[in-house]
Amino acid sequence: MKLSDNPLDRKRDEPGRVIQKATNNIRDILSSRGLSEEMLVSTAMELYVPHPGIETQEKAEKIFKEELALAFSDPNLCLLLYAALLLEDAGIKGELPDMPSLSYEQDLTYLIVDEVLGMTIAMYIAGHKGSFEYVRFDKRKPGIIGTLGPFMDDAIAGLIGGASSNMYTRGITV
């Protein structure tokens, strides 16, 4: 099962079942790192391609924001993004186990866990079709993605790729 399999109305009901409200919000945490919703949408729209049901960038932005909101409503996805933030911080400080800080900084090809994390995020959001959008964003590195470190560039490419993939799919049905 993937996040996009959940009916929107069912997904929206689930946060009401939580007994205690979380004090930290992944949107706020990302925003404090320069990754605001506006920045994520802008980055996604750099690779926007008109598609049946999403003929205009204005419509694409609207549906993409809805997909981001749905993704951010899932605590598992939020924790994957948070894990990427923690890994990035540890890499910057030279605290990653068995990883010299120079290897982290150079994002050497043998470091694949960042790719696995990005692919996992994309596939969690949109299934296998999310992996294709992830690769597109990871290779081209538009907008903010091109300025991020080894873990966060892949995590954000996964987030945007998964949400973008769902945007195109839902655009057909909207």
C-alpha positions, -999 to 999 in steps of 0.1 A, spaced: 0 0 0 12 35 -7 0 69 7 -19 77 -25 -40 46 -21 -58 62 9 -90 80 1 -86 117 8 -116 119 31 -104 89 52 -69 103 55 -81 136 67 -101 119 95 -71 101 110 -53 130 127 -85 135 148 -78 100 163 -45 111 179 -49 116 216 -20 141 220 -12 167 194 25 168 183 45 199 193 68 197 164 56 201 128 77 190 99 65 219 78 79 243 104 111 224 108 117 223 70 107 260 67 132 269 94 158 253 71 148 274 41 124 247 27 91 265 28 60 253 10 65 281 -15 101 269 -22 90 233 -26 62 244 -50 85 266 -70 110 238 -73 84 213 -84 71 238 -111 105 241 -127 99 206 -142 62 210 -147 49 196 -180 13 202 -192 -7 170 -189 -43 160 -194 -63 175 -165 -34 198 -155 -31 220 -186 -20 251 -167 7 258 -141 -19 274 -119 -39 242 -117 -7 222 -112 4 244 -83 -31 240 -66 -31 202 -70 6 199 -60 -1 219 -28 -30 194 -20 -6 165 -25 20 181 -2 -7 186 25 -17 150 22 19 138 24 26 160 54 -4 146 72 13 112 74 36 109 104 56 81 88 66 104 59 73 132 83 97 109 102 115 99 71 121 136 62 132 142 98 156 113 96 171 129 65 175 162 84 193 144 113 216 125 89 224 157 71 232 175 104 254 145 115 272 146 81 279 183 84 293 177 119 314 147 108 294 124 131 282 98 107 294 63 118 321 49 95 319 78 72 348 103 70 335 139 68 353 144 35 334 114 20 301 129 31 310 163 17 319 149 -17 288 127 -19 309 98 -32 292 73 -54 295 45 -29 272 65 -6 238 52 -17 218 54 15 208 89 5 194 76 -28 176 48 -10 160 73 14 149 96 -15 135 66 -34 117 53 -3 100 87 2 89 89 -34 76 53 -35 59 57 -1 40 87 -14 32 75 -50 42 38 -54 65 28 -82 54 56 -104 68 80 -78 103 65 -84 103 79 -120 95 114 -109 121 111 -81 148 102 -107 138 131 -128 141 156 -99 173 139 -85 191 141 -119 181 176 -129 183 191 -93 160 221 -100 156 249 -76 164 243 -40 174 207 -46 206 217 -62 217 236 -31 211 209 -5 235 184 9 237 147 1 208 135 23 184 164 19 187 167 -18 175 132 -22 148 134 5 133 166 -10 136 151 -45 116 121 -32 90 144 -15 86 165 -46 88 136 -70 61 116 -51 38 145 -47 43 155 -84 36 120 -96 3 120 -76 -5 155 -89 -4 142 -125 -24 111 -116 -51 130 -96 -52 157 -123 -68 131 -146 -95 123 -121 -103 158 -108 
